Amino acid sequence: MRERAPGLSIRLKLTLSYAAFVVIVGIAVFVVGFLVLRFVPDGNLYSESGTFTPGRGDLIDVFVRYAWYAVLALAVIGLGGGWVVSGLMLRPLHRITDAARAVRGGDLAHRVDLPGRRDELTELADTFDAMLARVELTLDEQQRFAANASHELRTPHATMRTLLEVARADPDGIDLERLLHRLDLTNERAIRLTEALLALARSTRAGELSREPVDVDAVIAAVADEARPDADAARLDLAVLPGTGGIARVDETLMRQAVANLVRNALVHNIHGGWARVAVTGRDDEVVVDVDNSGEVLSRELVATLPEPFVRGAGRTRGRADGTGLGLAIVASIARAHGGHLELWPGEAGGLRARLRLPR
């Protein structure tokens, strides 16, 4: 952190500003009064009754003397009043500073919680609280993600090491073809998991997105054509319903991956002889992609956790070997990076209903 030279406090600067403003106003009044006195005749005047009337010189002498007294009094009042008023005005700022120091010390749960009606300081405090809440949530997600990622990556590596140790212990009795097959499957799983982790990391960097107009209907059709062989092999009915998605300004690669993940999730977590439906709808301010599928009955509590990394339909970090548990997490991150969001809810007769909302 950069070291700064000591300087005047904001309270002192405001106090001096208030005092200077009051003194300037007093001097302005003094100047106006002095200009008015120019219209008084010069010399002493006497009325017919002999009453003395002061002239311009007498009035100027008295006016200047008391005007300086008034300016000095205004300076003192400006300094004292400015110090008190600036202290009252800066009290919420001290509260925000104390909260920032607490957060710097590691207390991310601390909040400013500034009371009062809306103004510049309460908006700053509310924005700071919202930022802290976002940072705390992000750090919790990253810690949970790191723990789960290390567990998921350790599993295939430990499996490969065990297979190699067994083969090294009994080289004559090992089935080489079966060993190579299992090593190939385990290695492929580790590669898919690593690629999914990289995709998830890229999808969270919204500032690096290459946004361009994309025909959503064409992307949906291409993804469905690529997934149709897998659907036929699993005896699943995959259909793309007619719709008018229109054009969305998104990163085409990430959007294609998000749709592909939704379709793959619908095919993998399904039942024998089931179905999957993909539909896209264009609205005034957004493009909506719906992916519904049949399957087992899911609870709302479980569905709410599915966008978290490494959560599968069968439970956390458990499930089918061909899934990484990152598919829906990647979709949710891609949606957030584009200013949209992912909605999930269980189907009435089972299965999952997913809705991806992207801005026009």
C-alpha positions in Angstrom: 0.0 0.0 0.0 1.3 3.4 -0.9 2.5 5.6 1.9 1.0 9.1 1.9 2.4 12.2 3.5 0.3 13.6 6.4 -2.1 16.4 5.4 -5.0 18.4 6.7 -8.1 16.5 7.7 -11.3 16.9 5.7 -13.0 18.3 8.8 -10.3 21.0 9.1 -10.5 21.8 5.4 -14.3 22.2 5.6 -14.0 24.3 8.7 -11.6 26.7 7.0 -13.8 26.7 3.9 -16.9 27.7 6.0 -14.9 30.4 7.8 -13.5 31.8 4.6 -16.9 31.9 3.0 -18.4 33.7 6.0 -15.5 36.2 6.0 -15.9 36.8 2.3 -19.5 37.5 2.7 -18.7 40.0 5.6 -16.1 41.7 3.5 -18.6 42.0 0.6 -21.2 43.6 2.9 -18.4 45.9 4.2 -17.6 47.0 0.6 -21.2 47.6 -0.2 -21.6 49.8 2.9 -18.4 51.7 2.0 -19.8 52.4 -1.5 -23.1 53.6 -0.1 -21.3 56.0 2.2 -19.8 57.8 -0.8 -23.2 59.4 -1.4 -23.1 61.1 2.0 -21.9 64.8 1.7 -18.4 65.5 2.9 -17.9 67.8 5.9 -19.9 68.4 9.1 -23.4 69.6 8.7 -25.5 71.8 11.0 -29.3 72.1 10.9 -31.1 75.4 11.4 -31.6 74.5 15.1 -27.9 74.0 15.5 -28.0 70.2 15.7 -24.7 68.5 14.6 -25.0 66.0 11.7 -21.9 63.8 11.0 -20.4 64.0 7.6 -18.9 61.3 5.3 -15.5 61.3 7.1 -17.1 60.7 10.5 -19.3 57.9 9.2 -16.4 56.2 7.4 -14.3 56.2 10.5 -17.0 54.6 12.7 -18.1 52.2 9.9 -14.6 50.9 9.2 -13.8 50.4 12.9 -16.9 48.4 13.7 -16.9 46.6 10.3 -13.5 45.1 11.1 -14.8 44.0 14.5 -17.7 42.3 12.7 -15.4 40.6 10.2 -13.3 39.2 13.1 -16.4 38.0 14.9 -17.7 36.4 11.7 -14.3 34.6 11.3 -14.5 33.2 14.8 -18.2 32.2 14.3 -17.2 30.6 11.0 -14.4 28.6 12.5 -16.4 27.4 15.5 -19.6 26.7 13.6 -17.8 25.1 10.7 -16.0 22.8 13.1 -19.2 21.6 14.7 -21.2 21.4 11.5 -18.4 19.5 9.6 -18.1 17.1 12.5 -21.8 16.3 12.3 -21.7 15.9 8.5 -18.7 13.7 8.5 -19.8 11.4 11.3 -21.4 8.9 8.8 -18.1 8.9 6.9 -16.2 7.9 10.0 -18.6 5.0 10.4 -17.9 3.9 6.9 -14.2 4.2 7.5 -14.4 2.1 10.6 -16.3 -0.6 8.6 -13.6 -0.6 5.9 -10.9 -1.0 8.6 -12.9 -4.0 10.0 -13.1 -5.6 6.6 -9.4 -5.0 6.0 -8.8 -6.9 9.2 -10.7 -9.9 7.8 -14.2 -9.3 9.2 -16.2 -9.7 6.0 -19.5 -10.0 7.9 -19.2 -6.4 9.2 -21.7 -3.9 7.7 -22.0 -0.1 7.9 -25.8 -0.3 8.2 -26.1 3.5 8.1 -29.5 4.7 9.3 -31.4 7.7 7.9 -33.0 8.9 4.7 -31.4 8.5 1.3 -28.6 10.9 0.5 -25.1 10.7 -0.9 -23.6 9.2 2.3 -26.4 6.6 2.8 -26.1 5.6 -0.9 -22.3 5.2 -0.4 -22.9 3.1 2.7 -25.5 0.9 1.0 -23.3 0.4 -2.0 -20.4 -0.5 0.3 -22.6 -3.0 2.2 -23.8 -4.5 -1.1 -20.2 -4.8 -2.3 -19.2 -6.6 1.0 -22.1 -9.0 0.7 -21.0 -9.8 -2.9 -17.3 -10.2 -1.9 -18.3 -12.4 1.1 -20.5 -14.6 -1.2 -17.8 -14.8 -3.8 -15.1 -15.8 -1.3 -17.4 -18.5 0.2 -18.1 -19.8 -3.3 -14.4 -19.8 -4.2 -13.4 -21.6 -1.0 -16.1 -24.2 -1.5 -15.2 -24.5 -5.2 -11.4 -24.9 -4.4 -12.2 -27.7 -1.9 -14.5 -29.5 -4.3 -12.1 -29.0 -7.2 -9.2 -30.5 -5.3 -11.3 -33.5 -4.3 -12.6 -34.0 -7.9 -9.1 -33.7 -9.4 -7.5 -36.0 -6.8 -10.0 -38.8 -7.5 -8.9 -39.7 -11.1 -5.2 -39.1 -10.3 -5.5 -41.4 -7.2 -7.2 -44.0 -9.4 -4.5 -43.9 -12.0 -1.8 -44.2 -9.4 -3.5 -47.2 -7.8 -3.8 -49.0 -11.1 -0.2 -48.4 -11.9 0.9 -49.6 -8.4 -1.1 -52.8 -8.8 0.4 -53.4 -12.3 3.9 -52.7 -10.9 3.3 -55.1 -8.0 2.2 -58.0 -10.3 3.4 -57.3 -13.8 2.9 -60.9 -15.0 -0.7 -61.2 -13.9 -2.0 -57.9 -15.2 -4.4 -57.7 -18.0 -2.7 -55.0 -20.1 -5.6 -54.3 -22.4 -8.0 -53.8 -19.5 -5.5 -51.7 -17.6 -4.9 -49.4 -20.6 -8.7 -49.1 -21.1 -9.3 -48.1 -17.5 -6.3 -45.7 -17.6 -7.8 -44.2 -20.8 -11.2 -43.7 -19.2 -9.8 -42.2 -16.0 -7.5 -39.9 -17.9 -10.3 -38.8 -20.2 -12.4 -37.9 -17.1 -9.5 -35.8 -15.7 -9.2 -34.0 -19.1 -12.9 -33.2 -19.2 -12.9 -32.0 -15.6 -9.9 -29.7 -16.3 -11.5 -28.3 -19.4 -14.7 -27.7 -17.5 -12.7 -25.8 -14.8 -11.0 -23.6 -17.4 -14.4 -22.9 -19.0 -15.9 -22.0 -15.7 -13.0 -19.6 -15.0 -13.3 -18.0 -18.4 -17.1 -17.6 -18.0 -16.6 -15.5 -14.8 -14.5 -12.9 -16.6 -17.2 -10.6 -17.9 -14.8 -7.9 -19.0 -13.1 -10.2 -21.5 -16.2 -11.2 -23.4 -16.3 -10.7 -27.1 -19.9 -9.6 -27.7 -21.3 -9.8 -31.2 -24.7 -10.3 -32.7 -25.6 -14.0 -32.7 -28.5 -15.8 -34.3 -29.8 -17.8 -31.3 -32.0 -20.1 -33.4 -29.0 -21.1 -35.5 -27.0 -21.9 -32.4 -29.9 -24.0 -30.9 -30.2 -25.9 -34.1 -26.5 -26.6 -34.3 -26.3 -27.8 -30.7 -29.3 -30.0 -31.2 -27.8 -31.6 -34.3 -24.6 -32.3 -32.4 -26.4 -33.9 -29.5 -28.9 -36.0 -31.5 -26.6 -39.0 -31.9 -26.2 -39.2 -28.1 -30.0 -38.9 -27.7 -30.6 -41.7 -30.2 -28.1 -43.9 -28.5 -29.9 -43.4 -25.2 -33.3 -43.8 -26.8 -34.3 -40.3 -25.9 -36.6 -38.0 -28.0 -34.8 -34.7 -28.5 -36.9 -32.1 -30.2 -36.4 -28.4 -30.9 -39.7 -26.5 -30.8 -40.3 -23.7 -33.3 -39.6 -20.3 -31.9 -38.4 -16.8 -32.7 -35.2 -16.2 -30.7 -33.9 -13.4 -32.9 -30.5 -11.8 -32.4 -28.6 -11.6 -29.1 -25.4 -9.6 -28.5 -23.3 -12.2 -26.7 -20.1 -14.2 -26.8 -21.0 -16.9 -29.4 -18.6 -19.5 -28.1 -19.8 -19.1 -24.5 -23.4 -19.0 -25.5 -23.0 -22.2 -27.5 -21.3 -23.9 -24.6 -24.1 -22.8 -22.2 -26.8 -24.2 -24.5 -24.8 -27.4 -25.1 -24.4 -27.9 -21.3 -28.1 -27.5 -20.8 -28.9 -30.0 -23.6 -26.3 -32.5 -22.3 -27.6 -32.2 -18.8 -31.1 -32.9 -20.1 -29.9 -36.0 -21.9 -27.6 -37.4 -19.1 -30.0 -36.9 -16.3 -33.0 -38.6 -17.9 -34.9 -41.9 -17.9 -34.9 -44.6 -20.5 -37.3 -43.7 -23.3 -37.6 -40.2 -22.0 -37.6 -36.9 -23.8 -36.0 -33.5 -24.0 -37.4 -30.3 -25.4 -35.5 -27.1 -26.4 -37.3 -23.9 -27.2 -36.2 -20.3 -27.7 -38.3 -17.2 -27.4 -37.3 -13.6 -28.4 -38.7 -10.8 -26.2 -38.3 -7.0 -26.3 -35.3 -6.9 -23.9 -34.1 -10.5 -23.7 -33.8 -13.9 -25.3 -35.1 -16.9 -23.4 -33.9 -20.5 -24.0 -36.0 -23.2 -22.3 -34.6 -26.7 -22.0 -37.0 -29.2 -20.4 -36.5 -33.0 -19.9 -38.2 -35.9 -18.3 -36.6 -37.8 -15.4 -36.9 -38.7 -11.8 -38.9 -36.4 -9.4 -36.6 -33.8 -7.9 -37.2 -31.7 -4.8 -37.0 -27.9 -5.0 -34.3 -27.9 -2.3 -32.1 -30.1 -4.5 -32.8 -28.1 -7.7 -31.8 -24.9 -5.9 -28.3 -26.4 -5.3 -27.7 -27.7 -8.9 -26.0 -24.5 -10.2 -23.3 -24.9 -7.5 -20.1 -26.5 -8.7 -19.8 -30.3 -8.4 -23.4 -30.8 -7.5 -25.2 -33.5 -9.5 -28.7 -34.8 -9.5 -27.9 -37.7 -7.3 -26.3 -35.4 -4.7 -23.1 -33.5 -4.1 -20.0 -35.0 -5.7 -21.7 -38.2 -6.4 -23.4 -39.5 -9.5 -22.7 -40.8 -13.0 -19.0 -41.2 -13.9 -19.5 -39.2 -17.2 -20.5 -36.0 -15.5 -18.2 -33.4 -13.9 -20.8 -31.6 -11.9 -19.8 -28.3 -13.5 -22.3 -28.1 -16.4 -25.0 -26.0 -14.8 -22.4 -24.0 -12.8 -20.8 -23.0 -16.1 -24.2 -22.0 -17.5 -25.0 -19.9 -14.5 -21.6 -18.2 -14.7 -22.0 -17.5 -18.4 -25.5 -16.0 -17.8 -24.2 -13.7 -15.1 -21.2 -12.6 -17.2 -23.7 -11.5 -19.9 -26.0 -9.8 -17.5 -28.6 -12.6 -17.6 -29.4 -15.4 -15.2 -30.3 -19.1 -15.1 -33.6 -20.3 -13.6 -34.2 -24.0 -12.6 -37.3 -25.7 -11.2 -38.5 -29.3 -11.1 -41.0 -30.6 -13.6 -44.4 -31.5 -12.4 -44.1 -35.1 -13.5 -40.4 -35.3 -12.9 -37.3 -34.1 -14.6 -35.9 -30.6 -14.7 -36.9 -27.4 -16.4 -34.1 -24.9 -17.1 -34.5 -21.3 -18.5 -31.6 -19.3 -19.7 -32.2 -15.6 -19.9 -29.8 -13.5 -22.0 -30.1 -9.8 -22.9 -31.0 -8.7 -26.5 
